[in-house]
Amino acid sequence: MSVTVAGSDYGLTSTALPRASERSSTLPAWLLLIGLVLPAAQVQLYLADAKLTIGRISILLLIVPAVARLARAGRHTLASDYLACAVAAWMFAAAYYTSGPSAISSTGAESLEFLGGYLVARGFFFGPAAIYSFIRPFKIVTAYIVLLALFDNLSGRLIVQETFSAAFGSFAPLSPDFRLYWVRAASTFDHPILLGTYCTVACGIFLFSEQRPLSKMLWASLCVFGCLLSLSSAPLLSCLVILMLYLYNTALKEYPGRWRVLQLCLVTIVVLIMAVANHPLGWIISHLTFDPVSGYFRMLIWDAATQKIMESPFTGYAFGPLNHDILDTTIDSVWLVFSLRFGLPMIVLLVLTNVASILPAKSRFTGIMEDPRAPDLRIALTIAIVMLMFTGLTVHYWNYLWIFWGVCIGIRASLREFSMYQV
């Protein structure tokens, strides 16, 4: 007998209740999240020519046991696994072709962060019980980050980075940035916009994964507060989108096709923008910011970067100078940065990796009721990934936020595997 539950709107038949293969230890999560506790710019180790941040060290410690778990009997590879490996492989190939051995160190670091974060998440956080073992320390670390952000804001300077710089004998590379007469908090991140993006994604995860209404409200409010402390327009807009998605999901909970309807509406809106606007992408980018000047500047960046990308569309320029006044100073988009460094094929592979992890999955077994927590977790991680892709139009991700993107994709892919196979 087949039992249909809340996950049926994802095209799922019944899957299993918590399985024996799940583990609830929080140690891997703590090791993975320690890169958020200690700021990457101030706490680093050097091994020959390699610069190791705490996040990279954590991945190096966890990646071998994570891959061993993936290789166990009963685990299955997914399309996103091959695509994530392809992303890292293309980064190496393109950078080596462009700049030779000089690009290996920087490319290796970025490949390790993304692919390592993905593989560690795939190996250790399989199934709802294991994923909640990640979310529990994730809550504590998020509260810690927001508290430190408040210290930044109240002190009127980036006191967190200054303190860690003094403690570890490093320097604070980021100068305080003021907006609306308040300092933009950065907490343990390298830039306020990264703090805002992290809090936005965390808000989406907590809103859709928390089971108790009071706990849901508490953690989501904390994340919104952290986003406000960053005073970053794109994350604030993304946070508003997440809140609207939550209200939409709550209001139409009984309608299985609600997400398909929303997808159709979004596609229609994008088509209308492309048909009406003279500069469709520019219109979208400019409307992701509250400040018209900032929006205009981002349009200049996109126009200049697009022209430069077309001059070397397949392999990019690795980490070399672009000989452009704006592009050699700042590029506020993760999609543009990686297009310029590694070419458009890397972007295609990265998009496919994200999409492959969130595709609806059809269960390959019937007759057992699905874990009731699984549908909410699928929605939470899907929204986290979509918002990382969306916010990345006007934000570049580096250090731990780049790792975090890989982690989110890996957890979502594990949920997909959990829905497809009985272990």
Secondary structure, DSSP 8 states (H G I E B T S, - for coil): -----GGGGGT-----SS-TT----SHHHHHHHHHHHS-TTTSEEEETTEEEEHHHHHHHHHHHHHHHHHTSTT----HHHHHHHHHHHHHHHHHHHHHGGGGHHHHHHHHHHHHHHHHHHHHH--SHHHHHHHHHHHHHHHHHHHHHHHHHHHHTS-HHHHHHHHHHT--------EETTEE---TTSSSHHHHHHHHHHHHHHHHHH--SHHHHHHHHHHHHHHHHHHT-HHHHHHHHHHHHHHHHHHHTTT-TTHHHHHHHHHHHHHHHHHHH-SSHHHHHHHTT-S-HHHHHHHHHHHHHHHHHHHHSTTTTTTTS----TTTTT----HHHHHHHHH-HHHHHHHHHHHHHHHS----S--SS---TTHHHHHHHHHHHHHHHHHHTTS----THHHHHHHHHHHHHHHHHHHHH---
